[in-house]
Amino acid sequence: MIRQINLRIKIMDTDEIMKLERIGMLSNRLLNTLKPAQDKRGMYNAEIRIYDYCELLSIIRNLMKLCIIALDNDSAEVPPTVLNQNIDVGLILGVTLQLFPIDEFELINEISYLCKDLKDEGNADSNS
């Protein structure tokens, strides 16, 4: 009986180690959205991809126009002094989608499966 318990503990430890190694592998592959900043202050950088300076200018202008409208609820319009008053919401949403941490959510999903497996194994061992 004691030998069976020791064997279960060894198997459980091996399974847990394998799962931790898997989490480490997944983390290396999937933690991509934030990159550590070079200044070592605990800050991170998030990257957006753009074609050129014109697209960057367009993103900044559209974000500023959107903020103007958000700040001025009464008039809710871009001031007439701004030549192009249209807001390219699609452009802003496209930038937002680039910042969305899809890979990190995949990692969370994988970790949840591994944790469920550990919990299920623990319940199966306690029922034996």
Number of C-alpha atoms within 10 A of each C-alpha: 6 7 8 9 11 11 12 13 13 12 12 16 12 12 15 16 12 12 17 14 12 15 17 12 11 18 17 11 12 17 16 14 17 14 12 12 12 10 8 8 8 8 11 14 11 14 13 13 10 11 7 8 9 10 13 14 11 15 20 13 17 20 16 14 21 19 12 15 15 14 11 11 9 8 10 12 15 20 13 8 7 10 8 12 14 12 17 15 12 9 15 16 11 13 15 11 12 14 15 13 15 15 16 18 13 15 18 16 12 15 18 12 12 17 14 12 15 16 12 12 14 12 11 10 13 8 7 5
